[in-house]
Amino acid sequence: MSKMVDKKLLELTGKIKASNFAIKMSDEVIDSTKTEVLTRQISSITNRIQAIYALKEEIEEIKFTDNDSEENIRNWAEEIESKISEADNKVSEIRERLNEIKETERAAAEETERVAVDIKRQKQLEFEKQKFELEQAAKDEERKRELKHKTELLNKQLEYQKSIETSAKEQEKSTSIKLPKLPVTKFNGNFENWLP
């Protein structure tokens, strides 16, 4: 192999080690609930994957120009692809965790909003209940006043009627003069005797 391939392979080995280190670090941060940390970790691993892939393609070209066999290049590329696949799997795992966190945050926000709406609705119902009670109390008070007024009016009418009846009886008593009872005797004469 040429010195150029050796140099690129050494560079590739360094990038793979850095990628493996980033994957191990992601095991530590995957339990984090901070979306920024997880997003940064995804970005870090993705950038390393892209760098490894670009360097792999470059080394493949150099190996082809150095007349290395296609089978050797394929075996070597499959080994590198398996390491890239590991990193891709870790990125998928972190993305799933990130989606779980976002879903949890969304559910919590919805629950908070639902609770706020319930509280607002409860306050509105309480307000409506108090308003209804006040209106009902005012109507009851108005009915009591009206009933009291009608009762007083009826009592005055009864008093007036009684006073009229009493005065009518008194007037009847005072206007009816009793005349002495006259004895009626049978007249045995004729009617001419009546005339003067």
CYANA upper distance limits for C-alpha pairs under 8 A (distance plus 0.5 A):
  1 MET  CA      5 VAL  CA      6.93
  1 MET  CA      6 ASP  CA      7.50
  1 MET  CA     66 ASP  CA      8.07
  2 SER  CA      6 ASP  CA      6.88
  2 SER  CA     66 ASP  CA      8.32
  3 LYS  CA      7 LYS  CA      6.54
  4 MET  CA      8 LYS  CA      6.69
  5 VAL  CA      9 LEU  CA      6.41
  5 VAL  CA     59 ILE  CA      6.96
  5 VAL  CA     62 ILE  CA      7.27
  5 VAL  CA     63 LYS  CA      7.85
  6 ASP  CA     10 LEU  CA      6.57
  7 LYS  CA     11 GLU  CA      6.75
  8 LYS  CA     12 LEU  CA      6.51
  8 LYS  CA     55 LEU  CA      7.90
  8 LYS  CA     59 ILE  CA      7.14
  9 LEU  CA     13 THR  CA      6.53
  9 LEU  CA     59 ILE  CA      7.93
 10 LEU  CA     14 GLY  CA      6.82
 11 GLU  CA     15 LYS  CA      6.82
 12 LEU  CA     16 ILE  CA      6.61
 12 LEU  CA     52 ILE  CA      6.91
 12 LEU  CA     55 LEU  CA      7.06
 12 LEU  CA     56 LYS  CA      7.88
 13 THR  CA     17 LYS  CA      6.66
 14 GLY  CA     18 ALA  CA      6.67
 15 LYS  CA     19 SER  CA      6.55
 15 LYS  CA     48 ARG  CA      7.41
 15 LYS  CA     51 ALA  CA      8.08
 15 LYS  CA     52 ILE  CA      6.79
 16 ILE  CA     20 ASN  CA      6.60
 16 ILE  CA     52 ILE  CA      7.44
 16 ILE  CA     83 LYS  CA      8.10
 17 LYS  CA     21 PHE  CA      6.59
 18 ALA  CA     22 ALA  CA      6.68
 18 ALA  CA     48 ARG  CA      8.18
 19 SER  CA     23 ILE  CA      6.68
 19 SER  CA     45 ILE  CA      6.90
 19 SER  CA     48 ARG  CA      6.41
 19 SER  CA     49 ILE  CA      7.80
 19 SER  CA     87 ALA  CA      7.80
 20 ASN  CA     24 LYS  CA      6.75
 20 ASN  CA     87 ALA  CA      8.26
 21 PHE  CA     25 MET  CA      6.68
 22 ALA  CA     26 SER  CA      6.64
 22 ALA  CA     41 GLN  CA      8.16
 22 ALA  CA     44 SER  CA      7.85
 22 ALA  CA     45 ILE  CA      6.80
 23 ILE  CA     27 ASP  CA      7.18
 23 ILE  CA     45 ILE  CA      7.65
 23 ILE  CA     87 ALA  CA      7.21
 23 ILE  CA     90 LYS  CA      7.22
 24 LYS  CA     28 GLU  CA      7.58
 25 MET  CA     29 VAL  CA      7.12
 26 SER  CA     30 ILE  CA      6.18
 26 SER  CA     41 GLN  CA      6.99
 26 SER  CA     90 LYS  CA      8.40
 26 SER  CA     94 ILE  CA      8.24
 27 ASP  CA     31 ASP  CA      8.31
 29 VAL  CA     37 VAL  CA      7.81
 29 VAL  CA     38 LEU  CA      7.47
 30 ILE  CA     38 LEU  CA      7.36
 30 ILE  CA     94 ILE  CA      6.81
 30 ILE  CA     97 ARG  CA      7.48
 32 SER  CA     37 VAL  CA      8.07
 32 SER  CA     38 LEU  CA      8.01
 33 THR  CA    101 ILE  CA      6.93
 34 LYS  CA     38 LEU  CA      7.20
 35 THR  CA     39 THR  CA      6.48
 35 THR  CA     98 LEU  CA      6.75
 35 THR  CA    101 ILE  CA      7.86
 35 THR  CA    102 LYS  CA      8.40
 36 GLU  CA     40 ARG  CA      6.55
 37 VAL  CA     41 GLN  CA      6.72
 38 LEU  CA     42 ILE  CA      6.72
 38 LEU  CA     94 ILE  CA      7.14
 38 LEU  CA     95 ARG  CA      8.40
 38 LEU  CA     98 LEU  CA      7.12
 39 THR  CA     43 SER  CA      6.71
 39 THR  CA     98 LEU  CA      8.18
 40 ARG  CA     44 SER  CA      6.61
 41 GLN  CA     45 ILE  CA      6.72
 42 ILE  CA     46 THR  CA      6.48
 42 ILE  CA     91 VAL  CA      6.16
 42 ILE  CA     94 ILE  CA      7.33
 42 ILE  CA     95 ARG  CA      7.96
 43 SER  CA     47 ASN  CA      6.55
 44 SER  CA     48 ARG  CA      6.87
 45 ILE  CA     49 ILE  CA      6.64
 45 ILE  CA     87 ALA  CA      7.35
 45 ILE  CA     91 VAL  CA      7.50
 46 THR  CA     50 GLN  CA      6.75
 46 THR  CA     87 ALA  CA      8.50
 46 THR  CA     88 ASP  CA      8.27
 46 THR  CA     91 VAL  CA      7.88
 47 ASN  CA     51 ALA  CA      6.74
 48 ARG  CA     52 ILE  CA      6.60
 49 ILE  CA     53 TYR  CA      6.55
 49 ILE  CA     84 ILE  CA      6.64
 49 ILE  CA     87 ALA  CA      7.53
 49 ILE  CA     88 ASP  CA      8.34
 50 GLN  CA     54 ALA  CA      6.61
 51 ALA  CA     55 LEU  CA      6.67
 52 ILE  CA     56 LYS  CA      6.48
 52 ILE  CA     84 ILE  CA      8.23
 53 TYR  CA     57 GLU  CA      6.81
 53 TYR  CA     84 ILE  CA      8.19
 54 ALA  CA     58 GLU  CA      6.84
 55 LEU  CA     59 ILE  CA      6.66
 56 LYS  CA     60 GLU  CA      6.64
 56 LYS  CA     77 ALA  CA      7.77
 56 LYS  CA     80 ILE  CA      7.97
 57 GLU  CA     61 GLU  CA      6.84
 58 GLU  CA     62 ILE  CA      6.91
 59 ILE  CA     63 LYS  CA      6.56
 60 GLU  CA     64 PHE  CA      6.67
 60 GLU  CA     73 ILE  CA      7.12
 60 GLU  CA     77 ALA  CA      8.26
 61 GLU  CA     65 THR  CA      6.75
 62 ILE  CA     66 ASP  CA      6.64
 63 LYS  CA     67 ASN  CA      6.86
 63 LYS  CA     68 ASP  CA      5.89
 63 LYS  CA     73 ILE  CA      7.68
 64 PHE  CA     68 ASP  CA      6.08
 64 PHE  CA     69 SER  CA      8.03
 64 PHE  CA     70 GLU  CA      8.18
 64 PHE  CA     73 ILE  CA      8.45
 68 ASP  CA     72 ASN  CA      7.46
 68 ASP  CA     73 ILE  CA      7.51
 69 SER  CA     73 ILE  CA      6.88
 70 GLU  CA     74 ARG  CA      6.52
 71 GLU  CA     75 ASN  CA      6.64
 72 ASN  CA     76 TRP  CA      6.60
 73 ILE  CA     77 ALA  CA      6.46
 74 ARG  CA     78 GLU  CA      6.54
 75 ASN  CA     79 GLU  CA      6.92
 76 TRP  CA     80 ILE  CA      7.04
 77 ALA  CA     81 GLU  CA      6.49
 78 GLU  CA     82 SER  CA      6.60
 79 GLU  CA     83 LYS  CA      7.18
 80 ILE  CA     84 ILE  CA      6.82
 81 GLU  CA     85 SER  CA      6.43
 82 SER  CA     86 GLU  CA      6.76
 83 LYS  CA     87 ALA  CA      6.97
 84 ILE  CA     88 ASP  CA      6.66
 85 SER  CA     89 ASN  CA      6.60
 86 GLU  CA     90 LYS  CA      6.85
 87 ALA  CA     91 VAL  CA      6.77
 88 ASP  CA     92 SER  CA      6.74
 89 ASN  CA     93 GLU  CA      6.70
 90 LYS  CA     94 ILE  CA      6.69
 91 VAL  CA     95 ARG  CA      6.60
 92 SER  CA     96 GLU  CA      6.67
 93 GLU  CA     97 ARG  CA      6.84
 94 ILE  CA     98 LEU  CA      6.59
 95 ARG  CA     99 ASN  CA      6.58
 96 GLU  CA    100 GLU  CA      6.67
 97 ARG  CA    101 ILE  CA      6.76
 98 LEU  CA    102 LYS  CA      6.71
 99 ASN  CA    103 GLU  CA      6.49
100 GLU  CA    104 THR  CA      6.56
101 ILE  CA    105 GLU  CA      6.58
102 LYS  CA    106 ARG  CA      6.51
103 GLU  CA    107 ALA  CA      6.52
104 THR  CA    108 ALA  CA      6.54
105 GLU  CA    109 ALA  CA      6.56
106 ARG  CA    110 GLU  CA      6.61
107 ALA  CA    111 GLU  CA      6.57
108 ALA  CA    112 THR  CA      6.56
109 ALA  CA    113 GLU  CA      6.59
110 GLU  CA    114 ARG  CA      6.48
111 GLU  CA    115 VAL  CA      6.55
112 THR  CA    116 ALA  CA      6.63
113 GLU  CA    117 VAL  CA      6.61
114 ARG  CA    118 ASP  CA      6.57
115 VAL  CA    119 ILE  CA      6.59
116 ALA  CA    120 LYS  CA      6.61
117 VAL  CA    121 ARG  CA      6.49
118 ASP  CA    122 GLN  CA      6.47
119 ILE  CA    123 LYS  CA      6.63
120 LYS  CA    124 GLN  CA      6.65
121 ARG  CA    125 LEU  CA      6.61
122 GLN  CA    126 GLU  CA      6.62
123 LYS  CA    127 PHE  CA      6.56
124 GLN  CA    128 GLU  CA      6.61
125 LEU  CA    129 LYS  CA      6.53
126 GLU  CA    130 GLN  CA      6.68
127 PHE  CA    131 LYS  CA      6.57
128 GLU  CA    132 PHE  CA      6.53
129 LYS  CA    133 GLU  CA      6.61
130 GLN  CA    134 LEU  CA      6.62
131 LYS  CA    135 GLU  CA      6.65
132 PHE  CA    136 GLN  CA      6.46
133 GLU  CA    137 ALA  CA      6.50
134 LEU  CA    138 ALA  CA      6.62
135 GLU  CA    139 LYS  CA      6.65
136 GLN  CA    140 ASP  CA      6.55
137 ALA  CA    141 GLU  CA      6.56
138 ALA  CA    142 GLU  CA      6.61
139 LYS  CA    143 ARG  CA      6.60
140 ASP  CA    144 LYS  CA      6.64
141 GLU  CA    145 ARG  CA      6.72
142 GLU  CA    146 GLU  CA      6.57
143 ARG  CA    147 LEU  CA      6.42
144 LYS  CA    148 LYS  CA      6.48
145 ARG  CA    149 HIS  CA      6.52
146 GLU  CA    150 LYS  CA      6.60
147 LEU  CA    151 THR  CA      6.52
148 LYS  CA    152 GLU  CA      6.60
149 HIS  CA    153 LEU  CA      6.56
150 LYS  CA    154 LEU  CA      6.47
151 THR  CA    155 ASN  CA      6.56
152 GLU  CA    156 LYS  CA      6.64
153 LEU  CA    157 GLN  CA      6.64
154 LEU  CA    158 LEU  CA      6.62
155 ASN  CA    159 GLU  CA      6.56
156 LYS  CA    160 TYR  CA      6.45
157 GLN  CA    161 GLN  CA      6.50
158 LEU  CA    162 LYS  CA      6.49
159 GLU  CA    163 SER  CA      6.51
160 TYR  CA    164 ILE  CA      6.58
161 GLN  CA    165 GLU  CA      6.54
162 LYS  CA    166 THR  CA      6.40
163 SER  CA    167 SER  CA      6.44
164 ILE  CA    168 ALA  CA      6.40
165 GLU  CA    169 LYS  CA      6.57
166 THR  CA    170 GLU  CA      6.58
167 SER  CA    171 GLN  CA      6.36
168 ALA  CA    172 GLU  CA      6.40
169 LYS  CA    173 LYS  CA      6.55
170 GLU  CA    174 SER  CA      6.57
171 GLN  CA    175 THR  CA      6.37
172 GLU  CA    176 SER  CA      6.45
173 LYS  CA    177 ILE  CA      8.36
189 GLY  CA    193 ASN  CA      7.24
190 ASN  CA    194 TRP  CA      8.13
191 PHE  CA    195 LEU  CA      7.74
